[in-house]
Structures are given as C-alpha cells and as structure tokens.
Amino acid sequence: MDRPSDVIVLGAGVAGLTAADKLARAGLRVTVLEARDRVGGRIHTVRDPFSGTPLELGAEFLHGKPPALLKLARRAKLTLRACNDRHVLSWRGRLRDAAPEFDFLDELASAKPPDRSVGQWLRERALAERWPDIKVAMARSYVEGFYAASPDIASTLAIAQMENAAEELGGTTPSRLLEGYDQVLKPLADGLSKRTDTLFLNAVAEEIRWSQGMVRIRARTREGTPLGLFRAPRAIVTLPVGVLQARPPDPGAVRFIPHLPEKERAWNRLEMGPLVKVLLRFRSEFWKAREDTRPFGFFHAPDLPIITWWTLEPHRSRHLVGWAGGPGARALSELSEQEVLTRSLETLSRIFRLRLPTLRAELESWRIVNWQHEPFTRGGYCVIPSGAVEDLETLATSVQGTLFFAGEATNTEGEEGTVHGAMETGLRAAREVLEHRRA
C-alpha cells in the first residue's frame, strides 16, 4: 500500500509531536510514525491504582521557565507547582543538609577551554583547591544523576553550557505538572489523531530510502506485519541517539539508503546515558515521621547504589522515587528486577537508618524502569563526550533539503537532555521544512 503525504515525522515523542503539530497547522499533510503503542517517547505517565497520583516513568520535572513548554502547558490548562527543593545528604552514616555541598556548580558552569572530561576537571580542581572527599563525591554523583553521564567521559564544556542555559531559563529548581506530564502532550496528540491517516502507532520504521526531494519509508508493526510504503518529499527524524546507533536486525534499528556517513560519525561519537528509575510505594510516609528527614524533598547518597531519591511533593503520596544514571545505572541494568529492588531497599535502609526487614514490611508496591531495555529509546538521554560538542551541530543539520533532524540530542543551545530542549528542536525542524518548501 502506498501512503503519500507532504512530510513524514519519525517518532511521536515531544519533538516529533511538536514538529507535526506546527506543520499540520500550516496546512501540510503530515504522517507520524511511532513504534510504540502510545505517544510521548520518554514522557511516560501512569497512574497509581490506589490514589490516582501520576507516576512518571520517564521525564518528571519542569526546570526553570522554558517559554515553549509553559505555553503548551497553558494550552493544556495544566497546573504547575513547585516541588520541595530542599536536599539532604547521607554521607558515611550521617545526615546533613546538602545545600552547601553543591557549591561546585558555579565553578563547573564557568569551566574554560580546553575541553576535557569532567573527571579530569574535577581532579584538577580538587588538587588545586584541596577539595574534601564529600565535595568530589557530590560533583561526580551530580554528573551521573542529573546528566546520566560518566564523569570520566562527559564533556566539561558541554555541561558548563547546559548549566548556563538552565540558569538563563530560571535555573534548575524543579516543578511538577500535577495532572501528569503526559497531559502536556494531549493537545498535540489530539489534534493529530483527528486527522485521517496522520498518526500511526505500532509502526516501526525499518528502511529510509531517500534522494533529494523524495523519501520512502517501509514500516511494519512490532509483530512484523507490513504497513506499506510511506512517501513524502521530506522527512523529520526524531529518533534517539541510542536508536540511531542500533544496527539491523536489532529491534528498532533503522537503515538509511544511501548511508549518511557524516551523520553516522556524529551520532556514534555521542552516547546514550544509562538511566534506571525505581518507584516504591510504602504503607506510610516514614520520612515525614522523622524530624531529621521531614523538611526535605530530595535525598542524596553518593556512595550507595542508587544515588538520588525524592518524594512526589507537592502531591501527598506514600511514594519514594529512586534515580540512577551513568555508570551506576549501567551496573543496575545487568541485574534482575528483584536484585534492583533489593539494592533500592538497602540504600533506603542506610539513608533512613531503618532495618531492612522493617522496610520490606512497609513496602506495598514497586516498579523498576530500565530505559536501556526499551528498544525504541535504549537509554535516558544524550551524553556528550569530551571533544564531541560539535557533533550536535552535525546531527542537527538537514540533508539536501530532504532529511531533517530533531530531538533532544540535536539541541545546540545547551538544552539537550530536556523536554523543552526537544520541543525547541521540533519547532526548529518544522520551520526548516517550511522554509525549504517556500524556497
């Protein structure tokens, strides 16, 4: 079956939906191909069956005041509330206010060339300024947790740019969409789903044949049923770096014919940051029953298997969420779900100084989210190794006015790895398509 349109968009994450929405509003016939049975990509919200509280398996926080994302949230009539942004640190068996331990951030944001790994930069600063062990540990765990990156690989200049970009948008203070992050996409998805033959779920692209002014994409369902040939003069590719790096016959892998050697070199120099998320519901909010932990919304344990935990405030919830990125997440990815759960409870036992049997008795439900095992993502978000900053620009550049690229890994403004950064790239790719059509 032949399925023609004006533009094909690969991926119905926030970048793909944003691009498709803008193009459809401009009057173009758009086809969106999404391999999953849902839209959202790395935004994936489920509801707690007991309370109805939104549980975010992927993106969770809105940081600062990004204009495009806030505009979309207003369009969806969503409620934005600040989280409890007080942090406590568990270090060598003792709890302490973590705020003073983040004083390395100003130095990291002002890092200067030459580019080197954050690990090397940390060793230089620690030696020159005699940093205590806790400061080094917190800096490393911050890079692993916030950026899902190994400090020994991640580019210092890239992270400095991201820190400065976040500051320009209002900082990294987290807020939460009370109705759930998935609801911010609802206006986009609803508008597209009302258009006939526009939004195709369970549509796995296998092959992209292209020449200047024509793209032909063959797709199948996840079960292997052919969906026909999708063709258009142009296509926007919003696939994550992990999927672009995959090779057939791996699930989700896409073949470009002819190859894109410059693009391939760029996306293979980048990395997909490992990410594991743990959501635990307990019989009580035991962290609120204690004077030393009651004021805090975030709990850090840089020397334990799962380095960061948080509450669902401002929701009133009996959940704690654990987060591991970088090397820690990669190690957890090799374990069974039961082993990850055990490591999680052991970590909480150390942080809150509770006996493990007590925590096990308190546990009501759990969910382990291992994004490395998701074939259409293959990790958390893009990591920029030292010396690879320019590869973002290469990945973002269109090819002969025919293939356009979007997604958080193509953001060159220091907003990679974020929902609002992905949105901006979707808008940018849509503008590029429209400009080429007019030209």
C-alpha positions in Angstrom: 0.0 0.0 0.0 1.3 3.4 -1.0 0.8 6.2 1.7 1.8 9.6 0.3 2.0 12.9 2.4 3.9 16.2 2.4 6.1 15.3 5.4 6.9 12.2 7.3 7.8 12.5 11.0 9.6 9.6 12.6 8.8 9.4 16.3 5.9 10.7 18.4 7.9 12.0 21.3 7.7 15.6 22.2 10.0 16.7 19.3 8.0 14.7 16.8 4.6 15.8 18.0 5.7 19.5 18.2 7.0 19.4 14.7 4.0 17.6 13.3 1.6 19.9 15.1 3.3 23.0 13.6 3.4 21.6 10.1 -0.2 20.4 10.2 -1.3 23.8 11.4 0.5 25.3 8.4 -1.7 23.1 6.1 0.6 20.3 5.3 -0.4 16.6 5.1 1.7 15.0 7.8 2.4 11.3 8.6 3.8 10.5 12.0 5.2 7.0 12.6 5.6 5.8 16.2 6.9 2.4 17.0 5.2 2.2 20.4 1.5 1.8 21.1 1.5 5.3 22.7 2.8 8.8 22.1 5.2 10.6 24.4 8.5 8.8 23.9 10.5 9.4 27.1 7.5 11.1 28.6 5.5 8.1 30.1 3.0 8.7 32.8 1.0 6.0 34.6 -1.4 6.4 37.5 -1.2 4.8 40.9 -4.2 2.5 41.0 -4.7 3.3 44.7 -4.7 7.1 44.7 -4.7 8.1 41.0 -1.4 10.0 41.6 0.5 10.5 38.3 3.7 8.4 38.4 6.4 9.5 35.9 8.4 6.6 34.4 10.4 8.9 32.3 10.6 12.7 32.3 9.3 14.1 35.6 10.2 17.7 36.3 9.9 21.0 34.6 13.0 23.0 35.3 13.0 26.8 35.3 10.6 28.7 33.0 11.1 27.5 29.4 8.7 29.5 27.3 7.6 26.9 24.7 6.8 24.3 27.3 5.0 26.7 29.6 2.9 27.9 26.6 2.0 24.3 25.8 1.1 23.6 29.5 -1.2 26.6 29.5 -2.8 25.4 26.2 -3.5 22.1 28.0 -4.8 24.0 31.1 -2.4 22.2 33.4 -1.4 23.1 37.0 2.3 23.8 37.7 3.5 23.6 41.3 7.0 23.9 42.8 8.5 20.7 44.3 10.1 20.6 47.7 13.6 21.5 46.6 15.3 21.0 49.9 18.1 18.4 49.8 19.6 16.2 52.4 22.8 14.2 52.1 23.6 10.8 53.6 27.3 10.5 54.0 29.2 7.8 55.9 26.2 7.0 58.1 25.2 10.6 58.9 22.6 13.0 57.5 23.4 16.6 56.7 21.9 19.5 54.8 23.1 19.0 51.2 22.8 22.7 50.1 26.5 23.6 50.9 27.8 20.6 49.0 26.5 21.9 45.7 29.0 24.9 45.7 31.0 23.2 42.9 28.2 24.2 40.4 29.4 27.7 39.9 32.9 26.5 39.2 31.6 23.9 36.8 29.5 26.4 35.0 32.5 28.7 34.5 34.8 26.0 33.1 37.0 27.2 30.3 38.7 25.5 27.3 40.4 23.3 26.5 37.7 20.7 26.7 38.3 17.6 28.9 36.2 15.1 30.8 34.5 16.3 34.0 36.5 13.6 35.8 39.8 15.2 34.7 38.5 18.7 35.5 37.5 17.5 39.0 40.9 16.0 39.6 42.5 19.3 38.6 40.2 21.4 40.9 40.3 19.0 43.8 44.1 19.0 43.7 44.5 22.8 43.3 41.9 23.7 45.9 42.2 20.7 48.3 38.6 19.6 47.9 37.3 17.3 50.6 36.1 13.8 49.6 32.5 14.7 50.0 32.7 17.6 47.5 34.3 15.4 44.9 31.7 12.6 45.5 28.8 15.0 45.2 30.2 16.5 42.0 30.6 13.1 40.4 27.2 11.9 41.5 25.6 15.1 40.2 27.0 14.5 36.7 26.0 10.8 36.9 22.5 11.6 38.2 21.5 14.9 36.5 23.2 14.2 33.2 23.1 10.4 33.2 26.8 10.5 32.3 30.1 9.0 33.4 32.2 11.9 34.7 35.2 10.2 33.1 33.6 10.6 29.6 31.3 13.7 29.8 32.5 16.9 28.2 33.2 19.7 30.8 32.4 22.4 28.2 29.1 20.8 27.2 27.9 20.5 30.8 29.1 24.1 31.5 27.0 25.2 28.5 24.0 23.3 29.8 24.3 24.7 33.3 24.4 28.2 31.9 21.5 27.6 29.6 19.5 26.3 32.6 20.3 29.4 34.6 19.1 31.7 31.8 15.8 29.9 31.8 15.3 30.3 35.5 17.6 27.7 37.0 17.1 24.0 37.7 14.6 24.4 40.5 12.1 21.6 39.8 8.3 22.0 39.3 5.7 19.3 38.7 2.7 19.2 36.4 0.1 18.0 38.8 -2.2 16.4 36.2 0.8 14.4 34.8 3.5 15.1 32.3 1.6 13.1 29.6 -1.2 15.7 29.7 1.1 18.4 28.3 1.2 16.4 25.0 -2.6 15.9 24.8 -3.4 19.0 22.7 -0.7 17.9 20.2 -1.7 14.3 20.0 -5.5 15.0 20.0 -5.1 17.4 17.1 -3.1 14.9 15.0 -5.3 11.9 15.8 -8.4 13.8 14.5 -6.7 14.0 11.1 -7.2 10.9 8.9 -4.1 8.8 8.2 -1.8 11.1 10.2 -0.8 9.4 13.5 0.4 5.8 13.1 1.1 3.9 16.3 2.7 0.4 16.3 4.6 1.5 13.2 8.3 0.5 13.3 10.3 2.2 10.5 12.9 -0.3 9.1 14.3 1.4 6.0 14.6 5.0 4.8 15.3 5.3 1.1 15.9 8.9 0.1 17.1 11.1 -2.7 16.9 14.8 -3.0 13.2 15.7 -2.8 11.9 12.2 -2.0 11.8 9.9 1.0 10.3 6.4 1.0 10.0 4.6 4.3 9.0 1.0 4.8 7.4 0.2 8.2 6.0 -2.8 10.0 4.1 -3.4 13.2 6.1 -4.7 16.1 4.6 -8.2 15.3 6.1 -7.9 11.8 3.0 -7.1 9.6 4.0 -4.8 6.7 2.3 -1.4 6.8 3.2 -0.4 3.2 5.3 2.3 1.8 5.2 5.8 3.3 6.5 8.5 0.9 6.9 12.3 1.0 9.2 15.0 -0.3 10.7 15.4 3.2 11.1 13.6 6.5 11.9 14.7 10.0 13.8 12.1 12.0 13.4 12.5 15.8 14.8 9.1 16.8 17.0 9.0 20.0 20.8 8.6 19.7 20.5 5.0 21.1 18.1 4.0 18.2 20.2 5.7 15.6 23.2 3.8 16.8 21.4 0.4 16.6 22.1 -1.9 13.7 19.7 -4.2 11.9 18.4 -6.7 12.9 18.2 -5.2 16.4 14.7 -4.1 17.3 14.0 -0.5 16.3 17.1 -0.2 14.2 16.6 1.9 11.0 18.6 1.6 7.8 19.3 4.8 5.7 19.8 4.2 2.0 22.0 5.7 0.9 24.0 6.0 4.1 24.7 9.2 5.9 28.4 8.9 6.7 28.8 12.3 8.4 25.7 11.8 10.5 26.8 8.3 11.4 30.1 9.6 12.6 28.4 12.2 14.7 25.8 10.0 16.4 28.4 7.3 17.0 30.6 9.8 18.8 27.8 10.7 21.1 26.5 8.4 23.8 23.1 7.4 25.3 23.2 7.9 29.0 22.1 4.9 31.0 19.1 5.5 33.3 17.2 3.4 35.9 14.3 4.7 37.8 12.7 3.0 40.9 9.2 3.9 42.2 8.3 2.5 45.6 5.0 2.9 47.5 5.1 2.3 51.2 2.4 1.9 53.8 3.3 5.1 55.5 5.4 8.3 54.8 8.0 7.2 57.3 10.3 10.0 56.0 7.7 12.6 57.2 7.5 11.0 60.6 11.1 11.9 61.5 12.4 15.3 62.4 15.7 14.9 60.6 14.1 14.0 57.3 10.7 15.7 57.4 11.7 19.0 55.8 13.4 17.5 52.7 12.2 16.5 49.3 15.4 15.1 47.9 17.8 12.6 49.5 21.3 12.1 48.2 23.6 9.1 48.8 26.6 9.4 46.5 28.4 6.3 47.9 25.4 4.0 47.6 23.9 2.1 44.6 21.0 4.4 43.9 22.4 7.9 44.5 19.2 10.1 44.5 15.7 9.7 45.9 12.8 12.2 46.0 9.2 12.5 47.2 6.3 13.3 44.9 5.6 16.6 46.6 3.5 18.7 46.2 1.4 15.6 45.8 0.6 13.9 49.1 1.9 10.5 48.3 3.5 7.5 50.0 5.9 7.0 47.1 9.7 7.5 47.0 11.4 7.6 43.6 14.9 6.4 43.2 17.1 7.6 40.3 20.4 6.2 39.0 22.3 7.4 35.9 25.6 6.9 34.2 27.8 4.0 35.4 25.6 3.2 38.4 22.6 2.8 36.1 24.6 0.6 33.7 25.6 -1.7 36.6 22.0 -1.9 37.7 20.9 -2.7 34.2 22.8 -6.0 34.4 20.7 -7.1 37.5 17.3 -8.7 37.7 14.4 -6.6 38.8 14.4 -8.3 42.2 18.1 -7.5 42.7 17.5 -3.9 41.8 14.6 -3.8 44.3 16.9 -5.3 47.0 19.6 -2.7 46.2 17.0 0.0 46.5 15.8 -1.1 49.9 19.3 -1.5 51.1 20.1 2.1 50.0 17.0 3.4 51.8 17.9 1.4 54.9 21.2 3.2 55.0 19.8 6.7 54.3 17.0 6.4 56.9 18.8 4.1 59.3 15.9 1.6 59.2 16.3 -2.2 59.4 15.9 -3.9 56.1 13.1 -6.2 57.4 11.2 -3.1 58.6 11.4 -1.5 55.1 10.3 -4.8 53.4 7.3 -4.9 55.7 6.5 -1.3 54.8 6.7 -1.8 51.1 3.3 -2.0 49.2 4.2 -1.9 45.6 7.2 -1.2 43.3 8.1 -0.5 39.7 11.5 -0.7 38.2 12.1 1.2 34.9 15.2 0.3 33.0 15.3 2.6 29.9 18.2 0.6 28.4 15.8 -2.3 27.9 13.4 -0.1 25.9 14.2 -0.9 22.3 12.8 2.4 20.9 14.9 4.5 23.3 17.9 2.4 24.5 18.7 4.8 27.4 17.9 8.0 29.1 19.2 10.9 27.0 22.2 12.1 25.1 25.6 12.3 26.7 28.3 14.5 25.0 31.8 13.1 25.5 34.8 15.3 25.7 35.6 16.7 22.3 32.2 15.9 20.7 30.4 19.2 21.3 30.4 20.0 17.5 28.8 16.7 16.7 25.5 18.1 17.9 25.5 20.7 15.1 26.4 18.0 12.6 23.5 15.8 13.8 21.1 18.8 13.7 21.9 19.9 10.1 19.4 19.0 7.4 20.5 16.9 4.4 19.8 18.3 0.9 16.5 19.9 2.0 15.1 16.4 2.3 16.0 14.8 5.7 15.7 17.0 8.8 16.7 16.0 12.3 15.2 16.9 15.7 15.1 15.5 19.2 17.0 16.5 22.4 20.3 15.2 21.0 20.1 17.8 18.2 19.8 20.8 20.6 22.8 23.0 20.2 21.7 25.7 22.7 22.7 23.8 25.9 19.2 22.3 26.4 19.9 18.8 25.3 18.5 16.1 27.6 15.4 18.2 28.4 11.8 18.1 27.4 11.8 21.8 26.5 15.1 21.3 24.5 13.4 18.6 22.5 10.4 20.8 21.9 12.6 23.6 20.6 14.3 21.2 18.1 10.9 20.1 16.8 9.9 23.7 16.2 13.2 24.4 14.5 12.9 21.4 12.2 9.3 22.3 11.3 10.5 25.9 10.4 13.3 24.4 8.3 10.8 22.3 6.3 8.5 25.3 5.7 11.4 27.5 4.6 12.6 24.8 2.1 9.0 24.5 0.7 8.8 28.2 0.2 12.2 28.3 -1.4 
